[in-house]
Structures are given as C-alpha cells and as structure tokens.
Amino acid sequence: MTELRIIPHLRRPATGSAGRKGAGVKPKHSVWDARSAKLDAAGGREASPWSARYATKLRISDTLVVAVVVAVAYLSRFGVVGIHEPADLKETGYMWVCMAIVVLWLTDLAYCRSREKSVFGAGVTEYRRVTQATLRSFGLMAMALLVFQIEVSRGFFAVALPLGIVLLVAERWLWRGWLARQRDTGKSLSNVVVIGNPQDVEYVIGQLGGNLSTGYRVAGAALTTLAPGMSLLPPWYHVPVLSTAADIAEVVAKTGAEAVIVAGALPGGPKAIQELGWRLEDMNTELVLASSLTNVAGPRVHFRPLEGLPLMRVELPQYSGGKHVFKRVMDMLLATAALLVLTPLFLVLALVVKLDSPGPVLFLQERIGRNGETFKMVKFRSMVVGAEAKLAALQDGNEGAGVLFKMANDPRVTRSGRWMRRFSMDELPQFWNVVKGHMSLVGPRPPLATEVAEYQQPVQRRLLIKPGITGLWQISGRSDLAWDEAVRLDLYYVENWSLTGDLVILWRTFKAVVAPTGAY
C-alpha cells in the first residue's frame, strides 16, 4: 500500500530554470544506460534494497543490546556466583521474567516501527520511538507482575530501564553515523522521481542533492510543463527528464524509484494527486508531497481527519508560556554548570589573550536582544584594540552576506583570535549572558544595532525571542551562509523551536566546533 509522506518545501527559488527542450531526453552517459539495463532486468527495481539490509542489521543489534541489558540486570540481582548455584524458585521466576521482557521489548520495537525506512538517518523520531517502546514494555511488564502478584526486586528494573534506553539510543546513534558515511559516498539511498513544473522540480532536486541525510537520490524528473526553448540548467543538469506527461508506471519502472515526490501543485489539483496515489499503490511506491507551507515544522502541523475534507491545522507560533519557562530553567542550569566546569579554561584563555596583544582580556559589545532590548555581550577579545574604528576602511573587502561584515583574513584579528574564533572559544564567556537572561543557549544570531537598523520585514521577527550562543546558523555553515539562507534558518527556528530541537542543535554544535565550517 502506498504511504503518503510530506516533506517541507521551505521556499521557492527566486529565479527558476526549466526543462530540456523536448521531452524524453536523457543525459548521454553510460552510467544512466547501465543502471537502466540493470533495473529493467530486475523488473523495474533493484533486488535486495539497502533499507531491508539496514533494518536487518538494526534488528540483530537491537536483540544483542536487549539481551545484554537484561543479563546485566539479572547479574546485578543474583551476581555471577548465583548463576552457577542450583536455581531456586525465585531465580527460576526471574529467568521467566527476563525472557518475557526480552520478547515484549523486541516485539514493541517492531510494533512502533522503530526500524522503518522513513526514520532512518535523520530527525529525532527514531530515538523517540526507541525510548517510547522501552518505557511501554517495562510499564506493561510492571502491570502484569502487579496483576499476577509476582514480586520482583525494584533494583532489577532500576538497572534495566535506564540502561536499556541509553544503550539502545547509543546503538542507533552509532548506526546512524555509519549510514551517514554511506550516504556521503552515494550509497544507501532510495531512488525517487520528482514530478511538477520546472521551477518546483529544480528547487526540490537542489534541496535533496544538498541534504543526503533524507536518503533520497533523484533518478528522474517528470515535468508537467515544458515551454519551447527552455534549457536544462544546474543544479539538475544530469537528472534525466523522462517525460512531460509520462505514464508514471513507466517512469517508476525505468528508474527503479521507491518514491515519487510531488513538487508543488499538479494540473488537475487534489484529484490528480489522489489518482496518482492510487496508481502508485499498485506499484508499492511511496507518495511524498513537498509541502508549500513556508517554514512550518512538523510539531506545529496537525492532521484532523474529516470525511471528504481532511484538514491540516497549523498551530500559532508560541513566543511565551510554559515551554519558554522550561527553556529558561534549562538555560540557567546548563550555563551555570558550563561556567563552573570551564573556569580553568577561562583562566588559560585569559592569560593567552593578555600575552598575545595589548588591551583588555574581555570585549564588551552592544547587541540587540529580544523585542529590541540592548545588552552588553561579553566575549574574549579576538581583535586588536580599536578594531571597530577601522571597520570603515575595510568595507571594500567585505565577504559577508547581506548586512553582515565578514572577512576570511581580517587584519584586525589577533594571532590567538584566529584559532579561538575557529573553535568558537572566544564566545564561551557568553554563558554569563545566558545566566543574566540576555541570551539563551540556542536562538537566532545576536545582531548589532547597525544590522537591525537595516532590517525589513520579515527579518525583524528574529527579535521575537532571545538570541542564542548557538543556533541553526551555527551548525549550517556560519559565515559561509548566504544572507537569505541565514535569515530563513533564524525565522524557521523562531517559529518552530522545541526543547527537543534545542538539544539536537546543542549536540550538533559540539560536532561543528570540533570540525568547524565557515568560522572566521
């Protein structure tokens, strides 16, 4: 049966290219011909898809982890010696409990679809399903033991439950890293066909090509319109345009596609999409819709079934309330802990800055915070004294995007400042700004007053929440980002932030600091 999935279509390109003049034309290279021959011989789809092999690996490793967790919990109850002694009734009972937990746990991991292809490689859904399956399994077992009045040591569950969650999540994380490396080399990807008008198709193909974590490889495009004289331009030059109005069954068979992505609206409207879904259902192929909702994330989108008219409700963004209170508590706890732990490093960095160039150790700069309020952001000084006065003379060499000023080889940066900036060490004192409430751990980039003066709608919406030490801009390239892309990421975060998303960004920030990109 066809599965309907929706991926965010965040924005359309400012200028669109279109398709190749004439339909049914494919690139002249042997790779496509060889792949087509292989697919035709296999009946339109490659045998033993990567997803089935990957799910099998997860199933085996899940079983090993569950067995290890239950064994450790059992040993913590009876010890190694107890295993070799004659088993009494209590030990025999624990053995049955252990086996029941293993069966129930593994069954729930399969039932909650934690090994489903759609959750492989990206997002937090996989981790959430693994955690929920673990909690549900132990909860059901506890209720069963209570109903049948079977006494089990609380220490057994106290060991098995948290250890199981930690090890299962760690196991999935390790597999996800392996899968990411596979996808970086072009492996473990699902062939898809993108259908729609040239502008929408080009944009979707460009986004998928730059985000291999989605697991999609575009194997072909079917254009609904093709104006005379149109030429096929990058970034999808080597994607075969199979037809402007091809039989979708023929296109899927030719490409071995496991999914068809609908880019934008189709001629015929919703009825055309419904009929497309019916045809794909017969071929066991997914239907994926590239949503035209701009910068709306999954947590704000809710489906409300209504006979004849399924409704998709989009929640209003929340800029205050209980979640923000919890965010503030988390900021306080983590920032305070960071200040205590990093104190020795602060002393070393302060000494390095002082010895490297004359001037103060810390640099205070006025920034704009939530709702336009100003505050003094504190950093380790990474430039020479009076650097701001020299800014005007360097404007001709500006490499920044939009209202930002950036230079890869800024002459004002000190020797110690270069490597501190590269690894974001100059920003560590901003934990103090978080404690004082001026900033958050995660949020939009804190702007200068001169930048805010040039803001136009909707860029000013960045000021609806507190700026952050890190954010989507930090983990997505920093200074290498185009201005429009940096704004889009900030606005996306402002309107769709979540506590789970903050934790993911913090983790990805750690990896970005270890392997920095666009930091200067």
C-alpha positions in Angstrom: 0.0 0.0 0.0 1.3 3.5 -0.8 2.5 5.6 2.1 1.8 9.3 2.0 4.6 11.4 3.4 5.1 15.2 3.5 8.4 17.0 3.4 8.8 20.7 3.9 9.1 22.8 0.8 10.6 25.8 2.6 10.8 28.3 -0.2 10.8 28.6 -4.0 13.9 29.8 -5.9 13.9 33.5 -6.8 14.6 32.5 -10.4 13.7 29.2 -11.9 15.3 27.2 -14.7 13.3 24.8 -16.6 13.5 21.6 -18.6 15.4 20.4 -21.6 13.9 21.3 -24.9 12.0 18.2 -25.9 10.7 15.5 -23.6 12.0 12.0 -23.1 15.7 13.1 -23.4 18.2 11.6 -21.1 21.9 12.5 -20.4 24.4 10.9 -22.7 26.5 9.0 -20.3 26.9 5.3 -19.7 26.1 5.3 -16.0 22.4 6.0 -16.7 22.3 3.4 -19.5 23.9 0.8 -17.3 21.6 1.5 -14.4 18.6 1.4 -16.7 19.6 -2.0 -18.0 20.1 -3.3 -14.5 16.7 -2.1 -13.4 14.9 -3.4 -16.5 16.4 -6.8 -15.9 15.2 -6.7 -12.3 11.7 -5.8 -13.3 11.9 -2.1 -12.5 13.5 -2.3 -9.1 16.9 -3.4 -7.7 16.9 -6.6 -5.8 17.6 -6.6 -2.0 17.2 -2.8 -1.4 19.5 -1.2 1.1 16.7 -0.5 3.6 15.9 -4.1 4.1 19.5 -5.0 4.8 19.9 -2.0 7.1 16.7 -3.0 9.0 18.1 -6.5 9.5 21.3 -5.1 10.9 19.2 -3.0 13.4 17.1 -6.0 14.3 20.3 -8.0 15.1 22.0 -5.3 17.1 18.7 -4.4 19.0 18.5 -8.1 20.0 22.0 -8.1 21.3 21.5 -4.8 23.2 18.3 -6.1 24.8 19.9 -9.4 25.8 22.9 -7.6 27.3 20.7 -5.2 29.3 18.6 -8.0 30.7 21.7 -10.1 31.5 23.3 -7.2 33.3 20.1 -6.5 35.3 19.9 -10.2 36.2 23.6 -10.3 37.3 23.1 -7.2 39.4 20.3 -9.1 41.2 22.0 -12.5 41.7 25.6 -12.0 41.0 27.9 -14.2 38.9 28.1 -16.9 41.7 24.4 -17.2 41.9 24.2 -18.3 38.3 26.3 -21.4 38.9 24.4 -22.4 42.0 21.2 -24.6 41.9 18.4 -22.3 40.9 15.7 -21.8 43.5 12.1 -20.8 42.7 12.9 -17.1 42.9 15.8 -17.4 40.4 13.7 -19.5 38.1 11.0 -16.9 38.3 13.4 -14.2 37.4 14.5 -16.2 34.4 11.0 -16.3 33.1 10.6 -12.5 33.8 13.8 -11.9 31.8 12.7 -13.9 28.8 9.3 -12.2 28.9 10.9 -8.7 28.9 13.1 -9.7 26.0 10.2 -10.9 23.9 7.9 -8.0 24.8 10.7 -5.4 24.3 11.7 -6.7 20.9 8.1 -7.0 19.8 7.4 -3.4 20.8 10.5 -2.2 19.0 9.0 -3.7 15.8 5.4 -2.7 16.6 6.3 1.0 17.0 8.1 0.9 13.6 11.5 2.0 15.0 13.1 0.2 12.1 11.0 1.9 9.4 12.8 3.4 6.4 11.3 6.8 6.9 13.1 7.3 10.2 16.5 6.2 9.1 19.3 8.7 9.2 17.7 12.0 10.2 15.5 13.6 12.8 14.6 12.5 16.4 11.7 10.2 15.5 13.8 7.1 15.6 15.2 7.9 19.1 11.7 8.8 20.3 10.2 5.6 19.1 13.0 3.5 20.7 12.5 5.3 24.0 8.8 5.0 24.0 9.0 1.3 23.2 11.3 0.8 26.1 9.1 2.7 28.6 6.0 1.0 27.3 7.5 -2.5 27.5 8.6 -2.1 31.1 5.4 -0.4 32.0 3.3 -3.3 30.6 5.6 -5.8 32.4 5.2 -4.0 35.7 1.4 -4.0 35.4 1.4 -7.7 34.5 3.6 -8.5 37.5 1.2 -6.5 39.7 -1.9 -8.2 38.4 -0.4 -11.7 38.9 1.1 -10.6 42.3 4.6 -11.5 41.3 7.2 -9.8 43.4 10.3 -8.6 41.5 13.1 -6.6 43.0 12.9 -2.9 42.2 16.6 -2.9 41.7 16.2 -5.2 38.7 14.0 -2.6 36.9 16.1 0.3 38.2 19.1 -1.1 36.3 17.4 -2.5 33.2 15.2 0.5 32.3 17.7 3.4 32.2 20.5 1.2 30.9 18.2 -0.1 28.1 17.3 3.4 27.0 20.9 4.7 27.0 22.3 1.7 25.2 19.6 1.5 22.6 19.8 5.2 21.7 23.6 4.9 21.6 23.4 1.9 19.3 21.0 3.7 16.9 23.3 6.7 17.0 26.3 4.6 16.0 24.3 3.0 13.2 23.1 6.5 12.1 26.8 7.6 11.9 27.6 4.6 9.7 24.6 5.3 7.5 25.6 9.0 7.1 29.0 7.9 5.9 27.5 5.5 3.4 25.2 8.3 2.1 28.1 10.7 1.7 29.6 8.2 -0.7 26.3 7.8 -2.6 25.3 4.5 -1.1 22.2 3.6 0.9 20.0 6.0 -1.0 16.5 5.4 -2.4 15.8 6.3 -6.0 13.0 8.8 -6.4 11.2 10.6 -9.2 10.3 14.3 -8.8 7.2 15.4 -10.7 5.9 19.0 -11.1 6.6 22.2 -13.0 10.3 23.0 -13.8 10.7 25.7 -11.1 9.4 23.5 -8.3 11.2 20.4 -9.6 14.5 22.2 -9.8 14.2 23.5 -6.3 13.3 20.1 -4.8 16.1 18.4 -6.6 18.6 21.1 -5.4 17.5 20.6 -1.8 17.6 16.9 -1.9 21.1 17.0 -3.5 22.4 19.2 -0.7 20.8 17.0 2.0 21.7 13.4 1.5 20.5 12.7 5.1 17.0 12.5 3.6 18.1 9.2 2.0 16.8 10.2 -1.5 18.6 10.1 -4.8 16.8 11.7 -7.7 16.8 9.2 -10.5 14.5 11.1 -12.8 12.2 14.1 -13.3 8.7 14.3 -14.9 7.8 17.8 -15.9 4.2 18.9 -16.1 5.1 21.9 -18.3 7.9 22.4 -20.8 8.0 25.7 -22.6 9.7 25.9 -26.0 13.3 27.0 -25.9 13.8 26.0 -22.3 17.3 24.6 -21.4 18.2 22.3 -18.6 20.4 24.2 -16.2 22.3 23.2 -13.0 21.8 22.0 -10.3 19.9 19.2 -12.0 21.6 19.0 -15.4 22.4 15.3 -15.1 19.0 14.3 -14.0 17.1 12.6 -16.8 13.9 14.3 -17.9 11.8 11.3 -18.8 8.7 13.0 -20.0 6.4 15.9 -19.6 3.3 13.7 -19.2 4.7 10.2 -18.9 2.8 7.2 -17.7 4.0 7.1 -14.1 4.2 3.3 -14.1 6.8 3.5 -17.0 8.8 6.2 -15.2 8.9 4.2 -11.9 9.9 1.1 -13.7 12.6 2.9 -15.7 14.2 4.5 -12.7 13.5 1.8 -10.0 12.1 4.6 -7.9 10.9 3.7 -4.4 9.0 7.0 -4.1 7.5 9.8 -6.3 7.9 13.3 -4.9 5.2 15.8 -6.0 6.8 19.2 -6.2 4.1 21.9 -5.8 0.7 21.7 -7.4 -0.2 19.3 -10.3 -2.5 20.1 -13.1 -5.9 18.8 -12.0 -5.4 19.8 -8.4 -6.1 17.4 -5.5 -7.9 14.9 -7.7 -4.7 14.4 -9.8 -2.7 13.7 -6.6 -5.4 11.3 -5.4 -5.3 9.4 -8.7 -1.5 9.4 -8.6 -1.6 7.8 -5.2 -3.9 5.1 -6.4 -1.6 4.3 -9.3 1.5 4.2 -7.0 -0.3 2.0 -4.6 -0.5 -0.8 -7.2 3.3 -0.4 -7.5 4.0 -0.4 -3.8 5.6 3.0 -4.2 5.6 5.9 -1.7 3.9 9.2 -2.5 5.7 12.2 -1.0 4.3 15.7 -1.1 6.7 18.7 -1.0 4.6 21.0 1.2 4.2 24.6 0.1 3.8 25.7 3.7 6.7 28.1 4.3 8.9 27.5 7.3 6.4 25.3 9.1 7.8 22.4 11.1 6.2 19.1 11.9 5.4 19.9 15.6 3.1 22.7 14.5 1.3 20.7 11.9 -1.6 18.6 13.0 -3.9 16.5 10.8 -7.6 16.4 11.6 -9.5 13.7 9.7 -12.8 14.8 8.3 -14.8 12.7 5.8 -14.4 14.2 2.4 -12.2 17.0 3.7 -9.0 16.1 5.7 -7.8 19.3 7.4 -4.2 20.2 8.2 -4.1 22.6 11.1 -1.0 24.8 11.7 -0.6 26.0 15.3 0.3 29.6 16.0 3.9 30.1 17.0 4.5 30.4 20.7 6.8 33.2 21.9 6.0 32.9 25.7 4.4 30.5 28.1 5.3 27.3 29.9 7.7 25.9 27.3 9.7 29.2 27.4 9.8 29.0 31.2 11.2 25.5 31.0 13.7 26.7 28.3 14.9 29.4 30.7 15.3 26.8 33.5 17.4 24.6 31.2 19.4 27.6 30.1 20.2 28.6 33.7 21.2 25.0 34.8 23.4 24.3 31.8 25.0 27.7 31.6 25.8 27.7 35.3 27.3 24.2 35.0 29.3 25.3 32.0 30.8 28.3 33.8 31.9 26.2 36.7 33.4 23.4 34.6 35.1 25.8 32.1 36.7 28.1 34.8 40.2 26.6 34.4 39.9 27.0 30.6 38.8 30.6 31.0 41.9 31.4 33.1 44.2 29.9 30.4 42.4 31.7 27.6 42.6 35.0 29.5 46.3 34.6 30.0 46.8 33.8 26.3 44.8 36.9 25.2 46.7 39.1 27.6 50.1 37.9 26.5 49.2 38.0 22.8 48.4 41.7 22.3 47.9 44.8 24.5 44.4 45.5 25.7 41.7 44.1 27.9 41.0 40.3 28.1 37.3 40.7 27.6 35.4 42.5 24.9 32.0 44.0 25.6 29.8 44.8 22.6 26.3 46.2 22.4 23.9 43.7 20.8 20.1 43.7 20.3 18.1 41.1 22.2 14.5 40.1 22.5 12.0 42.7 21.5 14.8 45.2 20.5 16.3 45.5 24.0 20.0 46.2 24.1 22.6 44.4 26.2 26.3 44.0 26.5 27.5 40.8 25.0 30.8 39.5 26.5 33.5 37.7 24.6 37.2 37.1 24.8 38.9 39.8 22.8 40.0 38.3 19.5 40.8 41.6 17.7 43.2 44.5 18.2 42.1 47.4 20.4 40.1 49.9 18.3 39.1 47.3 15.7 35.6 48.9 15.3 37.1 52.2 14.3 39.0 50.5 11.4 35.8 48.9 10.0 35.0 51.6 7.5 38.4 51.2 5.8 37.8 47.5 5.2 34.3 47.7 3.7 35.6 47.1 0.2 36.9 43.7 1.3 33.6 42.7 2.9 32.9 39.0 2.2 29.8 38.8 4.4 26.2 38.3 3.3 23.5 40.9 3.5 24.1 43.4 6.4 26.9 41.2 7.9 30.5 42.2 7.7 32.9 39.2 7.4 36.5 38.8 6.1 38.2 35.4 6.0 41.5 37.2 6.5 40.5 40.2 8.6 43.7 42.1 9.5 42.2 43.2 12.8 42.1 39.7 14.2 45.0 38.8 16.6 47.0 35.6 16.4 45.2 34.0 19.3 41.9 35.3 18.0 42.2 33.3 14.8 42.2 29.9 16.5 39.8 31.0 19.2 37.3 32.1 16.5 37.9 28.9 14.6 36.8 26.8 17.5 34.3 29.4 18.9 36.3 29.7 22.1 36.0 33.5 22.1 32.3 33.1 22.6 32.5 30.9 25.8 32.0 33.9 28.2 28.5 34.4 26.7 27.4 31.7 29.2 27.3 34.7 31.6 24.9 36.5 29.3 22.7 33.4 29.4 22.8 33.3 33.2 21.8 37.0 33.3 18.9 36.4 31.0 20.1 38.4 28.0 20.6 35.3 25.8 19.6 31.7 25.5 21.8 28.7 24.8 20.0 28.3 21.4 18.4 31.0 19.4 19.0 33.4 16.4 22.3 35.1 16.0 22.6 38.2 18.3 22.7 41.2 15.8 24.4 44.6 16.1 22.3 47.7 16.2 23.6 48.7 12.8 22.3 45.5 11.4 18.9 45.8 13.0 18.6 49.3 11.5 18.7 47.8 8.1 16.2 45.0 8.9 13.0 44.9 6.9 10.0 42.6 7.4 10.1 39.7 8.0 13.7 39.8 9.2 12.6 41.7 12.3 10.8 38.6 13.5 14.2 37.3 14.6 13.9 39.6 17.6 10.7 37.8 18.9 12.8 35.5 21.1 16.2 35.7 22.8 19.3 35.4 20.7 21.5 32.4 21.3 25.1 31.3 21.7 24.4 28.8 19.0 21.6 28.0 16.6 20.8 26.7 13.2 23.1 29.3 11.6 26.0 28.0 13.8 25.6 24.4 12.6 24.9 25.2 9.0 28.0 27.0 7.9 28.1 30.3 9.8 29.8 32.9 7.7 29.6 30.7 4.6 25.8 31.0 4.6 24.1 33.3 2.1 22.2 36.1 3.9 18.8 34.9 2.7 19.6 31.4 3.9 20.8 32.7 7.3 17.6 34.7 7.7 15.5 31.7 6.7 17.1 29.5 9.3 16.7 32.0 12.0 13.0 32.6 11.2 12.4 28.9 11.0 13.9 28.5 14.5 11.9 31.4 15.9 8.6 30.0 14.8 9.2 26.3 15.2 11.6 25.9 18.2 11.2 23.0 20.6 13.1 21.7 23.6 14.0 18.5 21.7 15.2 20.6 18.8 17.4 22.7 21.1 19.1 19.5 22.5 19.7 18.4 18.9 21.2 21.8 18.0 23.4 21.7 21.1 24.8 18.3 20.1 25.3 19.3 16.5 27.1 22.5 17.8 29.6 20.3 19.6 30.3 18.5 16.3 30.5 21.8 14.4 33.1 23.1 16.9 35.2 20.0 16.6 35.0 20.2 12.7 34.3 24.0 12.1 33.0 25.3 8.8 32.6 28.9 7.9 34.2 30.1 11.2 36.5 33.2 10.8 
